[in-house]
Amino acid sequence: MQIIVTGAAGFIGANLVQALNARGERDIVAVDNLTRSEKFRNLTDCEIADYVDKDEFLDLLGRGALGAPAVVFHQGACSDTMATDGRYMLANNYRFSLRLLDWCQAKSVPLVYASSGSVYGLGPQFKEERAHEKPLNVYGYSKFLFDQIVRRRLAKLSAPVIGLRYFNVYGPREAHKGRMASVAFHHINEFRADGKVRLFEGSHGYANGEQKRDFIHVDDVVAGNLHFWEKPKSGIYNLGTGRAQSFNEVALTVVNTLRTAQGKSALPLARAVTERLIEYIAFPEALRGKYQAYTQADLTLLRAAGFAAPMMNVEQGTAAYVRWMLGAA
């Protein structure tokens, strides 16, 4: 049974390939762009049947050179929310996705694709309805635009199409993302290098480090993808935990998990701040008007579609990630 994973050498794609391997799937066509070649490391412990460059993929697919897949997991995208080249973003995230959607529908192949919680902008509602969708950057707009095409086609699909709006994903295999890697990743590296982590001072009405996001571990994102492959129900769904937790909670979990690994005791937040293990820096002017200070996925539609699995909170997921990073060092 052939499976196609786009963005397979990336963060979520590589974790998905690994999870498919764990289920015994080996006939996987990995599609990606290795211009940044360091991403190859994400696949070195995975089994795939073939690798195809993104620029060749649609042509080979159209000519039938890749066979007929059982499903396409479309994880590939430019995910740099600070990128300003709108032409590239729309060509990569929107037009490419549209061509893949057309092919999947023509061949009656299920498509599970990555959308983004960034489509909601500043919120305050994070529910899969047009009235709440106000992206703040061209990345969010590229995802929003493709979602609208999918919505218009839902009533006349020849095969299932599922869009999953990821919230703040963190976990193993994201090092190649650089500045766009999760705050957990950066905090782990900061504390190991400098003995402290840095957070933004208060903004948007929140106290220092109390801005809140819906942080979701990549394992839970992968579980959501696999659920909709096994039990497809076409639509667009939020994929977060349904919990808004603060950046302070992420930072403190990193600090205390690393301290525990060093044989030291865990600390409450106030003491970690007093001992300068957590420091606050000025909120960047470049982010004003472009920053989601609060996100929390509404999971009503996700749960109604049958995805009932529990998801890790920040304390559970971040601690697991720290331990993985220590083992990978």
VEXDREN-2710 file (C-alpha; in Angstrom, 1 decimal):
% VEXDREN-2710
k/r/px/py/pz
1/MET/0.0/0.0/0.0
2/GLN/1.7/3.2/-1.2
3/ILE/1.6/6.3/0.9
4/ILE/2.8/9.7/-0.2
5/VAL/4.0/12.2/2.5
6/THR/5.0/15.7/1.3
7/GLY/7.3/17.7/3.5
8/ALA/8.6/14.3/4.6
9/ALA/12.0/15.5/5.7
10/GLY/10.4/18.3/7.7
11/PHE/9.3/18.5/11.3
12/ILE/5.8/17.0/11.2
13/GLY/6.4/15.0/8.0
14/ALA/9.3/13.1/9.5
15/ASN/7.5/12.3/12.7
16/LEU/4.6/11.0/10.5
17/VAL/6.9/8.8/8.5
18/GLN/8.3/7.3/11.7
19/ALA/4.8/6.7/13.0
20/LEU/3.8/5.0/9.7
21/ASN/6.9/2.8/10.0
22/ALA/5.9/1.8/13.5
23/ARG/2.7/0.5/12.0
24/GLY/4.6/-1.6/9.5
25/GLU/4.2/0.8/6.5
26/ARG/7.4/0.9/4.3
27/ASP/6.0/1.7/0.9
28/ILE/6.3/5.5/1.5
29/VAL/7.2/8.1/-1.1
30/ALA/8.9/10.9/0.7
31/VAL/8.5/14.3/-1.1
32/ASP/10.5/17.4/0.0
33/ASN/12.9/20.1/-1.0
34/LEU/16.4/19.5/0.3
35/THR/17.9/22.8/-0.7
36/ARG/18.5/23.0/3.1
37/SER/20.2/19.6/3.1
38/GLU/20.4/19.3/6.9
39/LYS/16.8/18.1/6.9
40/PHE/17.9/14.7/5.6
41/ARG/18.9/13.8/9.2
42/ASN/15.2/13.6/10.1
43/LEU/14.8/10.6/7.8
44/THR/17.9/8.6/8.6
45/ASP/16.1/6.3/11.1
46/CYS/13.1/6.0/8.8
47/GLU/12.2/3.5/6.1
48/ILE/10.9/4.9/2.8
49/ALA/10.5/3.4/-0.7
50/ASP/11.5/6.5/-2.6
51/TYR/12.5/10.1/-2.3
52/VAL/11.1/12.7/-4.8
53/ASP/12.1/16.3/-5.1
54/LYS/9.2/18.7/-4.7
55/ASP/9.9/20.3/-8.1
56/GLU/9.5/17.0/-9.8
57/PHE/6.7/15.6/-7.8
58/LEU/3.6/17.0/-9.5
59/ASP/5.0/16.1/-13.0
60/LEU/5.7/12.5/-11.9
61/LEU/2.4/12.3/-10.3
62/GLY/0.6/13.5/-13.4
63/ARG/2.4/11.0/-15.6
64/GLY/1.5/8.1/-13.3
65/ALA/5.1/7.4/-12.5
66/LEU/4.5/7.1/-8.8
67/GLY/1.7/4.7/-8.9
68/ALA/-1.7/5.0/-7.1
69/PRO/-1.3/5.9/-3.4
70/ALA/-3.8/4.9/-0.7
71/VAL/-3.5/8.3/0.8
72/VAL/-1.6/11.6/0.5
73/PHE/-0.4/13.3/3.7
74/HIS/0.3/16.9/2.5
75/GLN/2.6/18.4/5.2
76/GLY/4.9/20.3/2.9
77/ALA/4.8/24.1/3.1
78/CYS/6.8/27.3/3.7
79/SER/6.1/27.7/7.4
80/ASP/8.1/30.9/8.0
81/THR/5.5/33.2/9.5
82/MET/7.9/36.2/9.2
83/ALA/8.5/35.7/5.5
84/THR/7.5/38.6/3.3
85/ASP/7.7/37.1/-0.2
86/GLY/4.1/36.8/-0.9
87/ARG/4.5/35.4/-4.4
88/TYR/6.6/32.6/-3.2
89/MET/4.4/31.8/-0.3
90/LEU/1.2/31.6/-2.4
91/ALA/3.0/29.6/-5.1
92/ASN/4.4/27.1/-2.6
93/ASN/1.5/26.9/-0.1
94/TYR/-1.6/27.7/-2.2
95/ARG/-1.0/26.9/-5.8
96/PHE/1.0/23.7/-5.2
97/SER/-1.7/22.5/-2.8
98/LEU/-4.4/23.3/-5.3
99/ARG/-2.8/21.2/-8.0
100/LEU/-2.4/18.3/-5.6
101/LEU/-6.0/18.6/-4.5
102/ASP/-7.1/18.5/-8.2
103/TRP/-5.0/15.4/-8.8
104/CYS/-6.3/13.6/-5.7
105/GLN/-9.9/14.3/-6.6
106/ALA/-9.3/13.1/-10.2
107/LYS/-7.8/9.9/-9.0
108/SER/-10.2/9.5/-5.9
109/VAL/-7.2/9.5/-3.5
110/PRO/-7.8/10.7/0.1
111/LEU/-5.9/13.9/1.0
112/VAL/-5.0/14.8/4.6
113/TYR/-3.3/18.2/4.6
114/ALA/-1.8/20.7/7.0
115/SER/-3.6/24.0/7.6
116/SER/-2.8/26.3/10.5
117/GLY/-4.2/28.1/13.5
118/SER/-2.6/31.2/12.2
119/VAL/-5.7/31.7/10.0
120/TYR/-7.4/33.1/13.1
121/GLY/-5.0/36.0/13.6
122/LEU/-5.6/37.8/16.9
123/GLY/-8.8/35.8/17.6
124/PRO/-10.4/35.9/20.2
125/GLN/-12.4/33.0/18.8
126/PHE/-10.6/30.0/17.3
127/LYS/-13.5/28.1/15.8
128/GLU/-13.7/26.8/12.2
129/GLU/-16.0/29.5/10.9
130/ARG/-15.3/32.2/8.3
131/ALA/-16.3/35.0/10.7
132/HIS/-13.3/34.2/12.9
133/GLU/-10.6/33.9/10.2
134/LYS/-8.4/37.0/10.0
135/PRO/-4.8/36.0/9.2
136/LEU/-2.1/38.5/10.2
137/ASN/0.6/37.5/7.7
138/VAL/1.0/36.0/4.2
139/TYR/1.7/32.6/5.6
140/GLY/-1.7/32.5/7.4
141/TYR/-3.3/33.9/4.3
142/SER/-1.9/31.2/2.1
143/LYS/-3.4/28.6/4.4
144/PHE/-6.7/30.5/4.7
145/LEU/-7.0/30.7/0.9
146/PHE/-6.6/27.0/0.3
147/ASP/-9.0/26.2/3.1
148/GLN/-11.7/28.3/1.3
149/ILE/-11.2/26.3/-1.9
150/VAL/-11.7/23.1/0.1
151/ARG/-14.8/24.4/1.8
152/ARG/-16.4/25.2/-1.6
153/ARG/-15.8/21.7/-2.8
154/LEU/-16.9/19.7/0.2
155/ALA/-20.3/18.9/-1.2
156/LYS/-19.0/17.3/-4.3
157/LEU/-15.8/15.4/-3.4
158/SER/-14.9/12.1/-5.0
159/ALA/-12.5/11.2/-2.1
160/PRO/-12.1/12.5/1.4
161/VAL/-10.3/15.8/2.0
162/ILE/-9.3/16.7/5.6
163/GLY/-7.6/19.9/6.6
164/LEU/-6.0/20.0/10.0
165/ARG/-5.4/23.5/11.5
166/TYR/-2.3/23.0/13.6
167/PHE/-1.8/25.2/16.6
168/ASN/1.7/25.6/18.2
169/VAL/3.5/22.4/17.5
170/TYR/6.6/21.4/19.3
171/GLY/8.7/18.2/19.7
172/PRO/11.5/16.1/18.2
173/ARG/12.9/16.7/14.7
174/GLU/12.5/20.4/14.5
175/ALA/16.1/21.6/14.8
176/HIS/16.3/22.5/11.1
177/LYS/13.6/25.1/11.5
178/GLY/16.0/27.6/13.1
179/ARG/14.2/30.7/14.3
180/MET/10.9/29.1/13.4
181/ALA/11.4/26.2/15.8
182/SER/9.2/26.1/18.9
183/VAL/9.8/28.1/22.0
184/ALA/10.4/24.8/23.9
185/PHE/13.3/24.0/21.5
186/HIS/14.8/27.4/22.0
187/HIS/14.4/27.4/25.8
188/ILE/16.0/24.0/26.0
189/ASN/19.1/25.2/24.1
190/GLU/19.2/28.5/26.0
191/PHE/19.2/26.9/29.4
192/ARG/21.8/24.3/28.4
193/ALA/24.1/27.0/27.0
194/ASP/23.4/30.0/29.4
195/GLY/21.7/28.5/32.4
196/LYS/18.6/30.7/31.8
197/VAL/15.7/31.1/29.4
198/ARG/14.3/34.4/28.1
199/LEU/10.7/35.3/27.6
200/PHE/8.9/38.5/26.4
201/GLU/7.8/41.0/29.0
202/GLY/4.1/41.6/29.4
203/SER/2.1/42.6/26.3
204/HIS/-1.5/42.7/25.0
205/GLY/-2.7/43.0/28.6
206/TYR/-0.7/40.0/29.9
207/ALA/1.9/40.0/32.6
208/ASN/5.5/39.0/32.0
209/GLY/5.6/35.6/30.2
210/GLU/1.8/35.1/30.7
211/GLN/0.9/35.3/27.0
212/LYS/-0.9/32.0/26.3
213/ARG/-0.9/29.6/23.4
214/ASP/-2.4/26.2/22.6
215/PHE/0.9/24.2/22.6
216/ILE/0.5/20.7/21.0
217/HIS/3.2/18.0/21.0
218/VAL/4.0/16.6/17.5
219/ASP/3.0/13.1/18.6
220/ASP/-0.5/14.3/19.1
221/VAL/-0.5/16.0/15.7
222/VAL/0.6/12.8/14.1
223/ALA/-2.1/10.9/15.9
224/GLY/-4.7/13.3/14.5
225/ASN/-3.4/12.7/10.9
226/LEU/-3.5/8.9/11.3
227/HIS/-7.0/9.1/12.8
228/PHE/-8.4/10.9/9.7
229/TRP/-6.7/8.4/7.4
230/GLU/-8.3/5.5/9.2
231/LYS/-11.7/7.2/9.7
232/PRO/-12.0/9.9/7.1
233/LYS/-14.6/12.6/7.5
234/SER/-14.1/15.4/5.1
235/GLY/-13.8/18.9/6.6
236/ILE/-11.5/21.4/8.2
237/TYR/-10.6/20.8/11.9
238/ASN/-8.6/22.5/14.6
239/LEU/-5.8/20.3/15.9
240/GLY/-4.7/21.7/19.2
241/THR/-5.1/20.6/22.8
242/GLY/-8.0/22.9/23.6
243/ARG/-5.9/24.3/26.4
244/ALA/-4.2/27.8/26.5
245/GLN/-1.1/27.6/28.6
246/SER/1.5/30.4/29.3
247/PHE/5.0/30.8/28.0
248/ASN/6.0/30.8/31.7
249/GLU/4.7/27.2/32.0
250/VAL/6.8/26.1/29.0
251/ALA/9.9/27.8/30.4
252/LEU/9.5/26.5/33.9
253/THR/8.9/23.0/32.7
254/VAL/12.1/23.2/30.7
255/VAL/14.1/24.6/33.6
256/ASN/12.8/22.0/36.1
257/THR/13.2/19.0/33.8
258/LEU/16.8/20.0/33.1
259/ARG/17.4/20.7/36.8
260/THR/16.0/17.3/37.6
261/ALA/18.4/15.7/35.1
262/GLN/21.2/17.5/36.9
263/GLY/20.1/16.1/40.3
264/LYS/18.7/19.4/41.4
265/SER/15.2/20.1/42.8
266/ALA/12.3/21.7/40.9
267/LEU/11.5/25.3/41.7
268/PRO/8.3/27.4/41.6
269/LEU/8.1/30.1/39.1
270/ALA/8.7/33.0/41.5
271/ARG/12.0/31.5/42.7
272/ALA/13.1/30.6/39.2
273/VAL/12.6/34.3/38.3
274/THR/14.3/35.5/41.5
275/GLU/17.3/33.3/40.7
276/ARG/17.4/34.6/37.2
277/LEU/16.8/31.2/35.6
278/ILE/13.9/32.9/33.8
279/GLU/14.4/36.4/32.5
280/TYR/12.1/38.8/30.6
281/ILE/13.1/40.9/27.7
282/ALA/11.4/43.8/25.9
283/PHE/8.6/42.9/23.5
284/PRO/9.9/43.4/20.0
285/GLU/8.5/46.3/18.0
286/ALA/8.6/44.2/14.8
287/LEU/6.0/41.9/16.3
288/ARG/3.5/44.5/17.4
289/GLY/0.2/44.0/15.6
290/LYS/1.4/40.6/14.3
291/TYR/1.6/38.5/17.4
292/GLN/-0.9/36.0/18.7
293/ALA/-0.8/36.6/22.4
294/TYR/-3.6/34.1/23.0
295/THR/-4.7/31.0/21.2
296/GLN/-6.9/28.1/22.2
297/ALA/-8.3/25.7/19.7
298/ASP/-12.1/25.0/19.8
299/LEU/-12.2/21.2/19.6
300/THR/-15.9/20.8/19.1
301/LEU/-15.7/19.7/15.5
302/LEU/-12.6/17.6/16.0
303/ARG/-14.2/15.6/18.8
304/ALA/-17.5/15.3/16.9
305/ALA/-15.4/13.8/14.0
306/GLY/-14.4/11.0/16.3
307/PHE/-10.8/12.0/17.4
308/ALA/-11.2/11.4/21.1
309/ALA/-7.6/10.7/22.1
310/PRO/-6.2/12.6/25.1
311/MET/-3.4/15.0/24.3
312/MET/-0.4/16.0/26.4
313/ASN/-0.5/19.2/28.3
314/VAL/2.6/21.5/28.4
315/GLU/4.1/19.9/31.4
316/GLN/3.8/16.4/30.1
317/GLY/4.8/17.2/26.5
318/THR/7.6/19.6/27.2
319/ALA/9.2/17.3/29.8
320/ALA/9.1/14.4/27.3
321/TYR/10.7/16.7/24.7
322/VAL/13.5/17.7/27.1
323/ARG/14.2/14.1/27.8
324/TRP/14.3/13.3/24.1
325/MET/16.7/16.2/23.5
326/LEU/19.0/15.0/26.2
327/GLY/19.0/11.5/24.7
328/ALA/19.7/12.9/21.2
329/ALA/22.6/15.0/22.3
END
